[in-house]
Amino acid sequence: MTGQPADGAAVKAVPAARSEARLLVPALMFIALVVAAVASLGTPLITSVATSFHVSLGSAQWTLTVALLSGAVATPILGRLGAGPHRRATILATLAVVVAGSTLTVLPVPFAWLLAGRAAQGIGLGLTALMMGVARDHLPEERSAAVIALISVVSIIGAGVGYPMAALLAELGGVRAAYGFGLVVTAAALLTAWRSMPEAPEGRSAHVDVAGAVVLAAALLLVLFLAGERNLWSRHLAMAAGLSGVAAVLLCAWAVIELRSTTPLVDVRAVRHPAVAGANLAMFVGGIGMYLLLTLITRYAQTPNGVGYGFGLTTFVAGLVLIPFSVLGFVAGKLTPRVRTRIADPLLLAAGAVVVGGGFALFAAARSDLAELFAAMGVLGFGVGGFSAAMPGVILAATPKSETSSAMSFNYVVRSVGYSLGSAVGGSILAAGTGPGHLFPDDSDYTTAALVGIGAMALTTLTSLALARRRSSGTNP
């Protein structure tokens, strides 16, 4: 008599578990999309913030920079916490901070408080790696690989979702209305996480290496500051070079601290694995190229056509140019897991890099018509989507399940630095081509920047092919 109820309970548990998994996947996607979209809200609102708060465009730029910076600093810390027994609490607490920051951006507060709110919103970027860790722990292996790939893609195309929406709301109701959108969706993400996030598996432990966290935060602060402050390089070269040296020393000191620590923030020994190191190198160089093209296309689209090129698009219409990027990026993210059964992940990385290089070539050769910009952005999105979907597979193949969040958080930091440098490289090339007394560079400078991007993607392709060759030689003696 006791066996029958037990069997009945087991039968009921199976559909319940499947239902839970079905709810978990959209929750992971939604949270990853929200934190990426909210962090990107600074991009289309820079001019509106400068006008509303009576600050310079350079100061208003920090509404984007500070979010990227706080995200880069918080990511490895959250990744380590997410590897421990309190992952659910970490996710909920982080989203609560993001909601509090979103509230600050809506309230009628001074500019400094707006920056504080944006910094709090940026911390949410560290949740992407935790979403991957949850998927790997609580979904079947085949299912988790596809979900992790999509989370990686969603974390990038979120900008394409947030940009046009924020621009439209800013035009209709001002900058507070746009930030209000961020408050609504982050509150929804917190509620979603509270209802759907499971506890971490038992037996996990995680201790945050405080010394390593402080040194890494200082190093990243300098790196991202130097990437964002282009005027520093042109007007105070010696100071910029000195700060670069300090950043390099701090990064070396951080690596030594991590190697000596019994509870490192990031397992540097695992990062030194050839497959992981190669993947991070490809992410760094590829990130420079990907964000460079994104910057070039959006800036070109908004250049007044009276200059002799450009289309003079408003912020909202320019944001619509990102729609092909998001749509085709998502399509590539959905296709990649299916192709992985036939093509190795490193080869998919190489293919994604080649497609992005094709986007650069298209932009360099044809940009006189708005449809050509849409086409180049679509090619970029497809390449970035495929590249991003393949990246977790390369890293996680050499990473223990318990270290998923930590390994992917380090890759996110590498990606953030690459994106920041890509933006800086594009701005520097265009600034160098802007003559005295002119506001805009020559059209040919966009071609020069595109050629630099093609070089970056060629290097990314070669790195990915080297990874594929190594994997092939390792599996075929």
N, C-alpha and C positions, 0 to 999 in steps of 0.2 A: 504493500500500500504506500510505503514511503517513496518507492522508486518512481511511481507514476507522476506525482506532483513535481518531482525534481526534473523529470524529462520534459514535462509541460512547461516548467519555468525556463528550461534551456531553450526550448523551441521558441518561446516568446522573446527570449533575450536576443536571438539572432536577428529578427526584423528590427528590434529596437536599436541594436548596434548599427545595422545598415542605415536606419533612419537618421541616427546620430551622425554617421559619417556623411550622409547626404547634406545635412544641415551644416556640418563643419566646413566643408569645402567652400560654399559660397561665403561663409563668414570670414574665412581666411582671405579670400579674394577681395571682399569688400573692405576689410581693415587695411590691407596692403594698398588698395587703390586710394582710400581716403587719406592716409598719411602722406602718400606721394602727391596727391592733388593739392592738399592743404599747404604742404611745404612749397609748392610751386606758385602759390597765390601771389608771392612777391613780384614775380616777373612782369605781369601785365599792369600792375598797380603802381609801378615806380613813379611815373609821371604824376599820377593822381595823388600819391602820398606827398610828393614834393610840393604840389600846389595846395593841398589841404592843410599841411602842417607847416608851410612856409619854410622849407628846408631845401638845400641844394639837391640836385639829382644824384650827386655822389653820396650824400648822406642817405637819401631815399633808397639807393642801391643796397644799403645794408639791411633793408627789410627782407631781401633775398639771401644775401651773404650770411647773415647771422643765423638763419634757419639751416642753411647747408652746413655751417660750422658746428652748430650745436648737435646736428644729426650725426656728423662725422665723429665728434667727440663721444657722444652717448652710445653710439652703435656697439663698439667693442665691450663696453661695460654692460649694456643690456644683453649682449650675446653671451657673456659669461654668466650673468644672473639667469638667463634663459636656459642654460645648461644644467641648472640645479633644480632642487625640489620645489622652488617657489616661482616657477615660470608663470603660472596663472596670475598670481598676485603681482608679479612684475609687469605683465601685460596690462592688467587693470589699472595699476598705479600710474604707468606711463601714459595711458590714454586719459586718465584723470588730469594729469599735468597738461596734456595737449588741450583738453577742454578748457582748463583754467586759462591757458595762454590764448585760446580762441576768444574767450570772454574779454580778456584785456584788449584785444584788437578791435572789439566792437564798442567798448566804452569810450566816452569822451575824455580821454586821458592825454597827457603830453606825449611827445614823440618818443622820449626815452622809454616810457611804459609800453608803447607800441612795439619797440624793438624787443623788450623783455617778453612780450606776448609771442612775437614771432620766433624768438629763441626757444620758448617752451613748445611751440608747435613743431619746430624742427626736430626736437627730441623724438618725436613719433617715428621719424625715419628709421630709427634703430629697431623698430618692431618687424621690419620685413624679414630679417634673419630668424626672428623668433617664430614667425608664421611658418617658415620652412621647417624649423625644428618640430613644431606641432604636427605638421603634415607627415614628416618622416616617422614620428613616433606612433601616430594614431591611425594611419591609413596603411592598407596593404602595399607592399613594396612597389608593384607595378603602378598602382594608382598614385602613390605618393610622388613618384618620379615625374609624372605628368603634371601634378598639382604644383610641385615645387618649381617646375619650369614656367608655369603660368604665373605664379607669384612673382618670379623674377621679371617677367615681361610686364606685368601689371604695375610693378613698382617704377617702371620707366615710363610707360605710356600714360601714367597718371597726370603728367604735366600736360599732355594733350587734351585731357578732360577738364582739368582745372583752369587752364589758360583762357579758353573762349568763354567759359561760364563766368569767371571772375571779371573779364573785360566787359561782358554784356551787363552784368549787375552794376559795375562801376559807372557805365554810361547811363543806366536807368536811375540808379539811386545813390550813386556816390561810393566812395571807398568803404564806408562803414557797411553798406549793403553787401558789398563783395565779401568782406571779412565775416559778415553775418552768415553767409553760405558756409564758410568754414566751421563756424560754431555749430550749425545744425548738423552737418555730416559727421563731425567729430563726436558729438553727443550720441548720434545714432551708432557710431562705431563702438563707443564705450558700452552702450546697452547690448549690442550684438556680442561683444566679447564676454560680458558678464553672463549672458545666457548660454553661450556655446563653447567657451574655452575649457578644455578638460585639464585636470591636474597632470603634472609631469609623472612619468613612470617612477616607481619606488627605487630606492638605492642610489639616486643621484645626489651629488654634492657639488657645491660651487662656492668658492670664496673669491672675492674681488681683490685683485692685487692693486692696492691703493697707490703705492709708489709708481707702479707701471702706468696706472691710469692718469696720474698727474703729469708725468713726463710725456706720455703720448698726447695728452690734451694740449700741452704747451707746444709740442712740435707741430701738431696739426693746425693750431691757431696761427703759427708763423707761416706755415706752408700756404694755407688758404688766404691769409692776409696778403702775402706776397703775390699770390695769383690774382687777387682781386684789385689790388692797388697798382694799376699800371703807371700812374703818374709818378710813383715812387721810383720806378726804374728809369724813367726819362729825366727826372729832375734831381734825384739823389741816388745815383748808381752805387756809390761806395756804401751807403747805408743799406741798400737793398742786398748787395753782395754780402755784407757782414751778417745781416739777418738770415740770409740763406745758409751761411756757414753755421750759425747757431742752430738752425733747424736741423741741419745734417748731423751735428754733434748730438742733439737731443734724440734723434731717431736711433743713432748708434747706441746711445746710453740706454734707451728703452729696450733695444734688442738684448743687450747684456743683462739688464734687470730681468727680462722675461726668461732668459736661458737659465738664470740662477734661481728663479723663484720656483717653489714647490707647487704653487697655485697660480700659474701665469694668467694674465688677462687674455692673451692669445698664445696658443701652443706654437711657439716659433719653430720648434723642431718639426712639427707637422707641416708648417708653412714652407719649410725648406725642402720638403718632398718635391722631386723634379716636376711631377704633374701639377701639384698645387702652385709651386713657384712659377711655372710656365703659364698657367692659367691666369694668375694674378698679373704677370707681366703683360699678357695679351689684353687683359681687362684695362690695365693702366693706359697702354698706348692706344688701344681701341677706343677707350673712353674719351681720350683727347680728340681723336678724329670725329667721333660721333657727335659730341657736343659742339665741336667747331662747325660742322655743317648745319646743325640746328640753329646756331647763332647766326651764321651767314645768311641763311634763307629768311629767317624772320626779320633780320635787320634790313636786308635788301628789299623785302616786300613793303616795309614802312618808309623807305626813302622817298621823299617827294619826287614826282616824275619831272619836275622842273629842273632837277639837277642834270638830267640827260639820261637817266636810267631810274629804275625803281617804279613803284606803283602808288605810293602815297596812301597806303591802306591805313584805316583807323585801327586802334588797338584790338577792337572786337573782330573786325574782318581779318586782320593779320592772324588772330587766334584761330580762325577757321582754317587757315593753311595747315594747322597742326592736325586736323581731323584725318587726312590720309595717313599721317604718321601713326596715329593711335589705332586706326582701323586695321591697317596692314600689319602693324606690329602685333596686334592681337591674333590676326590670322596666322602669322608666322609662328607665334607661340603655341597655337593649337596644332599646327602641322608638325612641328619639330618632334614632339614625343612619338608620333607615329613613324617618323623617318628614322628615329634613333635605333629601331630594331634592325635596320639595314646599314646605316652609316654611323661610324663612331663619332662620339661627341667632339673630339678635337677637329675632325674634318668638318663637322657642322659649324664650329667656331670659324674655321677658315672660310667656309662658304658665306657665312654672315659678313665677315670682314670684306670679302670680295664684292658682295652686294652693296655694302656701304660705300666702298670705293667707286662702284658704278654710279651711285648717287652723286658723289663728288664730280665725276666725269660729266654726268648729265648737266649738273649745275654750271660747270665751267664752260661747256659747249653751247648750252641753250637756256637762256633765262630772259629772253625778250618778251615772253608772253606769260601771263599769270598761270595758264594751264601747265606750263613747263615747270614752274615752281611747285605746283601741286604734285606733278609727277616725280620731281626730285625728292620731295618730302615723303611721298609714298614709298619710293625705293629705299630711302633712309629708314623709314619705319619697319619695312619688311626685313631689312638687314639687321637692324638693332633687335627686333623681336626674335629672329632666329638665333642671333649671337647670345642674347640674354637667356633664352630658353635652354641653350646647350651648356652654358657656363656652369650651372650647379652640378650637372652630371660629371663634368671633368673633375671638379673639386671633391665632391662627395664620394667618388669612387675610391679616393685615397684617405677618406676621413671616417673615423668611428661614428656611429649613430649618436652617441652622447655628446659629440663635439660639433654637431651640425650647426647650431646657432653661432658658436664661436667662429668656426671656419668661414661661414658665409658673412658674418659681420665684418671680418677682416677684408673680405673681398669687396664688401660695400664701401669700406673706407677707401680702398684703392680706387674704386670706381668714382667716388666723390672727388678725390684729388685729381683724377684724370679729367673729369668733367670741368672742374674749376680751371685747370690748366688749359683745356680746350677753349673755354670762353676767353681766357686771358690771351692765348695765342691769336685767336681771331681778332680780338680788340687791338692787340699790338700791331698786327699786320695792317689793319685798316687805319689805325692811327698814324703809322709811319707813312702811309700813302696820302694823308690829308695835308695838303699844302698850307702854308701860313695864310691866315685870313679866310680859310675855307672851313665849312662845317662838315663836309662829306668827302670821302676818299674818291679816287678815280675808279671807274668801273673795272679797269684792269687789275686793281688790287684784290678784288673779289676772286678773280681768276688765279692770282698768286696764292691766295689763302686756300683755294680749292686744291691746287697742286700740292701744297704742304699736307693737306688732308689725305690726298691719294698716297703720299709717301708714308704717312702714319698707318694707313690701312694696309699698305703693302708689308710693312714690318709686322703688323698684327697677323697677317696671313701667314708669313714665314714662321712666326713663333708657333702658331697653331698647327702648321704642318709638321714642325719639329716634334710637337707633342704627339701627333698622330703616328709619326715614324717611330718614336720611342715606345709607344703603346704596342705598335705592331711587332717590333723586335722583341718586346718583353713577353708577348703571348705566343710568338712563333719562334722557337729556338732554332 
